[in-house]
């Protein structure tokens, strides 16, 4: 498997700009409620999930979005 950094380093400026445009289009930081929900789905109790989500919200956890409605 080729490392992602190797692929990025091999891109010309136009390719890199296109890749970044697409990444910006399909990704975004998770909200505190989404982080909490993901933690809850993996067995973290609600009280603990709320505290953890509030603590890590400033980290800008990124998710690939799309398809969550179906």
Backbone bond lengths (Angstrom), bond angles and torsions (degrees), N, CA, C in turn:
res aa  C-N    CA-C-N  psi(-1)  N-CA   C-N-CA  omega(-1)  CA-C   N-CA-C  phi
1 X - - - 1.457 - - 1.529 108.94 -
2 X 1.306 115.27 133.89 1.464 120.64 178.48 1.523 108.75 -80.77
3 X 1.321 116.22 133.80 1.462 121.11 178.44 1.530 109.98 -67.36
4 X 1.337 117.64 139.17 1.471 120.48 179.86 1.528 113.33 -55.00
5 X 1.317 117.95 -37.96 1.470 119.65 -178.85 1.531 110.51 -63.78
6 X 1.331 117.21 -34.02 1.461 121.20 177.76 1.519 110.31 -65.22
7 X 1.316 116.19 -40.73 1.466 120.54 178.02 1.523 110.02 -64.09
8 X 1.312 116.57 -46.95 1.473 120.82 -179.38 1.517 111.21 -62.04
9 X 1.329 116.88 -43.94 1.463 120.41 -179.86 1.523 111.78 -63.84
10 X 1.338 117.77 -26.98 1.455 121.83 179.84 1.516 114.59 -82.84
11 X 1.329 116.91 -6.10 1.466 120.92 -178.38 1.524 110.87 -82.55
12 X 1.336 115.05 146.82 1.460 118.17 171.13 1.532 107.92 -82.25
13 X 1.304 117.02 176.36 1.469 121.64 -174.91 1.530 111.95 -59.53
14 X 1.326 117.99 -43.56 1.469 120.61 -179.67 1.523 111.54 -64.56
15 X 1.327 116.69 -41.49 1.465 120.51 178.76 1.529 110.53 -64.14
16 X 1.312 116.60 -43.93 1.462 120.71 -179.90 1.528 110.84 -64.21
17 X 1.336 117.08 -41.87 1.468 120.65 177.42 1.524 110.83 -61.52
18 X 1.333 117.05 -41.94 1.458 120.97 178.87 1.522 111.54 -64.30
19 X 1.331 116.39 -43.26 1.462 120.36 179.49 1.530 110.67 -63.26
20 X 1.316 117.25 -42.62 1.466 120.38 179.40 1.523 111.65 -66.53
21 X 1.325 117.03 -37.15 1.459 120.57 177.35 1.522 110.26 -61.67
22 X 1.329 117.14 -45.68 1.463 120.78 179.56 1.533 111.05 -66.28
23 X 1.330 117.55 -42.06 1.453 120.46 178.96 1.527 110.52 -61.63
24 X 1.325 117.39 -42.86 1.465 120.39 176.61 1.521 111.15 -61.51
25 X 1.320 116.77 -34.68 1.462 121.28 -177.92 1.529 112.81 -70.55
26 X 1.321 117.38 -35.44 1.466 119.94 -174.52 1.526 114.66 -105.00
27 X 1.312 117.94 0.23 1.463 119.19 -178.86 1.526 110.38 -125.58
28 X 1.333 114.85 155.86 1.459 120.65 177.07 1.522 108.10 -163.95
29 X 1.332 116.51 159.61 1.470 118.26 175.74 1.526 110.81 -67.81
30 X 1.318 116.36 143.05 1.464 120.86 175.20 1.522 109.70 -71.98
31 X 1.323 116.35 146.83 1.460 120.65 173.87 1.525 108.71 -78.94
32 X 1.326 115.91 165.32 1.461 120.63 177.87 1.526 109.99 -58.31
33 X 1.314 117.66 -41.66 1.467 120.83 -179.75 1.533 111.72 -65.91
34 X 1.311 117.42 -36.42 1.465 119.98 177.62 1.530 111.20 -67.96
35 X 1.313 117.07 -40.57 1.467 120.82 176.58 1.525 109.36 -62.06
36 X 1.325 115.35 -47.09 1.469 120.29 178.51 1.532 110.72 -58.46
37 X 1.329 117.11 -44.36 1.453 121.06 -179.86 1.521 112.24 -62.68
38 X 1.318 116.67 -41.75 1.459 120.31 178.90 1.531 110.95 -64.04
39 X 1.315 116.33 -40.63 1.463 120.37 177.19 1.527 110.78 -63.03
40 X 1.328 115.94 -43.74 1.471 120.56 179.94 1.523 111.26 -61.86
41 X 1.335 116.81 -39.81 1.462 120.91 178.68 1.527 112.62 -61.83
42 X 1.326 115.63 -22.36 1.458 120.43 -178.61 1.520 112.32 -106.60
43 X 1.340 115.94 23.71 1.456 120.31 169.43 1.510 117.50 90.30
44 X 1.320 117.95 6.86 1.461 119.62 178.01 1.527 108.26 -81.35
45 X 1.339 117.79 128.26 1.467 119.90 179.37 1.535 111.28 -59.49
46 X 1.338 116.73 149.62 1.466 122.05 -175.87 1.520 112.58 -52.82
47 X 1.322 118.12 -47.53 1.472 119.95 -176.73 1.534 111.05 -61.33
48 X 1.304 116.08 -39.77 1.470 120.26 179.34 1.531 110.68 -73.42
49 X 1.331 117.78 -39.09 1.466 121.55 179.73 1.524 110.89 -61.83
50 X 1.327 117.10 -39.51 1.470 121.22 178.87 1.527 110.01 -62.06
51 X 1.315 116.64 -44.89 1.467 120.97 -179.00 1.527 110.64 -66.18
52 X 1.330 117.01 -45.84 1.465 120.57 -179.64 1.526 110.75 -62.81
53 X 1.333 116.80 -46.64 1.471 120.95 -178.79 1.526 110.86 -60.24
54 X 1.316 117.12 -43.16 1.465 120.55 178.61 1.521 111.04 -64.59
55 X 1.325 116.11 -33.84 1.463 120.67 -178.32 1.519 112.66 -72.70
56 X 1.337 117.35 -36.76 1.466 119.52 -174.61 1.527 113.62 -98.87
57 X 1.328 118.24 1.57 1.469 119.71 -176.95 1.525 112.46 -60.30
58 X 1.318 118.03 -28.38 1.465 120.52 -178.58 1.522 112.29 -78.61
59 X 1.337 118.09 -5.98 1.461 121.03 179.08 1.519 112.26 -78.13
60 X 1.334 117.25 -14.35 1.459 119.88 -179.24 1.514 111.98 64.73
61 X 1.326 117.29 52.77 1.464 121.83 177.84 1.524 107.99 -61.96
62 X 1.313 116.88 125.08 1.462 121.54 -174.89 1.518 110.78 -101.02
63 X 1.319 115.36 141.89 1.469 121.66 177.10 1.517 109.03 -128.06
64 X 1.313 115.45 148.68 1.457 120.52 170.21 1.515 105.86 -84.49
65 X 1.329 117.26 121.84 1.450 121.02 -173.99 1.524 110.89 -103.28
66 X 1.307 113.76 160.73 1.458 120.03 178.80 1.516 109.22 120.95
67 X 1.296 115.01 137.01 1.449 120.39 177.67 1.518 114.50 83.01
68 X 1.334 117.61 3.24 1.453 118.53 -178.59 1.530 112.47 -71.70
69 X 1.320 117.32 -12.32 1.464 120.48 178.65 1.519 112.17 -98.51
70 X 1.298 118.08 13.17 1.451 117.17 -178.71 1.424 111.26 176.56
